[in-house]
Amino acid sequence: MAFVYLGTAEQGAERFAKYGLEDVSRIHDPKQTLYKAFDLKRASFAQVFGWKVWQRGLEAFANGHGAGMLAGDGLQMPGVFLLHRGQVLREFRHESAADRPDYIELAKA
């Protein structure tokens, strides 16, 4: 498993430490090279500020998660990819910032 993230290396280190992920592989990609390689698009207004996103934000806040400083391109849409020997076996492309992929299902080969 590896995480690709925007923002600064310091912001990444802080975020990974907050969630106990200091030992997880990560790739700092401020130029969005991998985002472009995987054809991950930039968000529309609704994908970032729509009602679904507000609902998910309220749920996250109720569970003790707050909003942090913006790290990198706030309109860059994320994705999750399962790769094996250079091939994409499974993928999840977020339709909105509120999406929550089923990571267990994605990890099944």
Protein Blocks (a to p, Z undefined) as FASTA:
>chain_A
ZZddehjfklmmmmmmmnopmmpccdddfkommmmmnopacddfklmmgmklmmmmmmmm
mnopacdddehjfkbccdddddeehiafbdcddfbfkbccdfklmmpZZ
